[in-house]
Amino acid sequence: MTESTDSVFLKRAPHHQDALNALGNNIRKHFDEMRLFSTETEITLEEYVRTHETEIVEATEVGFVEFQKLESIRSPGHDHAHLMDVLASALRIFDEYHDLSKSEKLEIIYACLSHDLGRAIEDELLLVDKKKTEFIAPAIIGRRLLRAAHLELPQDMQTRIIYDIASAPIPQTLHRTADTVHQCDREQLIGSATISRGLAFDSILKGREIPIRLDPTLRLKLPVPESPEDTNWLIQYEFLMRNVYPPTSPEGSAAGDRIKEENCVILMLGLEGKDEEYKQVFGPELGLITTADNPAPNKRPIPRVVFENAQKEKAEFLKDLQTQTYVPGSEVERALALLEIENIFLPKNAAAVLQERLVQCSALERKNFWMILEYTKRQLHERRIKSLESLKHVVIDGDAISKMAARWVVEELGERERKFSLTHI
């Protein structure tokens, strides 16, 4: 039987991330995985959670209030809104598995909430490798939640939470809880979900330019994220679209392909009227780049059906967009309005920085940016409606732990939807 592309990809991992893979393997040395994820340990943790479920939920609710006061959840692009989106993905995946235990759900919830804690102080700790276990453990375990709630979870669960977060560089750990946490975060790396948070983090905070420039070197190889060559907002999304680790949940591939389709549409809109740049980005899909050209592994083509679906969706979107009037010079206002709807935390100079980025754009590029914003606004609205509908049964019929997380997500998405309905952009 021939292995699927995703299966091969997960085993081999992206070649461009050798350093991350080495780091992942190093991290594994710090954990006794066989014991930590053994059936015996899971039975013990499940018994603890079932015995103390009411106290755990009450204590976690108290801790969540304190959690929202942390400086770390006001780091642009890695803020409270992002954590709620990650948690929304987790709740969807709970339904996909059907048989997750209460202790597994609690572990995933804590890891999803805690995975980006410490972001706010990273720039002040230049001598510390933020990916090393020694830094990760004290920064993200969520002990503040636990202490504020006067709750002490079993040490094995705390260690599993640390592992779930620290093991993010590993393509697939084969531990269901860890792989679920990773998938939830990776689903926010591309597509409409990342445009608002990415605009805040990549462009406003990190200074990446907005338009895609014609650059022959990008035809066959893409810059690695966070490398010195990683200077473009949308090129990074091309990289991630082609190289993000495949999802591992039962229905994850369908969700992953849908996100890639959205990402394709976003790139296509950014390249509208820029034929040479379009060929540069989508060369593998257009048949302009073959194995004979010896492209880098990170320029691997996306599935044909994903590309073709994106082409159709872009055409339909542009047809619908004809009913809206583009006002040159309104791009900053519209971008900030979108970020406000999505509850993205922004630095005080966000408007000035964004205006500076747009000054570097041509009139065509500014209009394309506007189209990306309009498409993103529509897609996020549709995603919220779908999520809110799917969470109804959890809030009503779910177990206490799932209900708790679902209420948080429903409150967040409901607030965004109310802002969307009141904002005319």
Phi, psi and omega in degrees: 000130181286134179287147177289158178303317180299319181297314179296318182299317181294324181288317186274328182069155180299132182296333183288348186249038179304319181296319179293322179295319178297320178297317179300317179295325177293320180299323183297336180294340183275356186231142173269081187299320183301317179282319186298323182250023179287159177301320180298315179296319182294323177295318180296316180294320180295320178298319179298312183294317180295323180289324185247023188304313182298314179295321180298314181295314180298316181292321181291324176299318177296315179298326180295325176297316179292323179304320183289352178268351184293140176297327183299330182271015172241032176265117186311126178086344178228041189259190181302320180299317179297317182296324177291325176294319177297318180293325177298320176298320180298317180296324176295319182289330174306317180293327181294321183279325179070331188242020176294136178283167179295322180292324177295317179298315180298317178301314181296318180299312179297319181292320178298318180292327190263351195294338180248007178298139183103348181302323186295338183250004183303316184294339180272353183242056186296337182272358182252129175285108187294348180267351183283147182303324183299328179272321183300313187306306181286338187278330194234354188299342180087023181299331179297322177298315184293315183293319179298329181266001181057042181236136178239103178288157177306144182303323180297322178291318178300318180292322177296322177297316176301314180298316182304325182273313184295334184274011181306327179292348183275125183305315179208119183274340186072014171251121191301320182293312181298314181295328176293315178300315180297316181297318180301319180287319182294333178293345179263006184274335182223174179078190184297332182299332186263348184297312182292310180291326179290326177297320180292315185277306188286315184270307184288314185275315185266349174081018179288141182285157187275307185284153175274123181266156175285118183214108183305331182292337182276354180293324185245347184208139181251147178291143179287135178308139179073005174277166179301334181277352183277084187243001185238133182300307185281329177297326177297324179288331172296315179303309184292324178300321183276338192233357180299140181299138181297149177290159184239353181286164184307320181248020185293326183298319179296316178296319180296319179295322179296319179295321177296322176301314178301317181297320177300313180300317180300314178296320179297319178295322178292342182250009179302127181080006181238076190298318182291320177293325178298316178294326179296316183284313187257026178307314180298323182282332181273357181080013181274345178233126179236178179298334179296334179281351180056055178291156176293151178305331182282001175254026181299143180289151173274164179305139183304318183296326178296315180297315182293321176297322179293320178301316180293318182294321178297317180298317179294321180296315180297326177295316178293327185291343181298340180280350181255148182258125177275128179249105179305136180095355182264006189297318181296315179300316181291321178296314181294326177295319177298315181295327177292316177302317185277004177061034180280128178286134183232147172291161185296333183266019186303314182297317181294318180294317180295320177297321178297320178296319184285336176299331181281355183263150173283171178300320179295318181293325177292321177293320178298322177297318177301318180296321177299317179298317181295318179296316180299316179303315181294314183295319180292323175300311181296322179293320179298314181301316180295316180295315181298322179293317183289337182275351181302315184290332179290315180298327183272312191247356184288167174291167187301323182290316178294319179302316181304307181294321180297321178298319178299314183292317180299318178298315180295310182292325177297319177297318178297319182293324176296319177296320179300317183290337183262349185257128178252107180231000000 
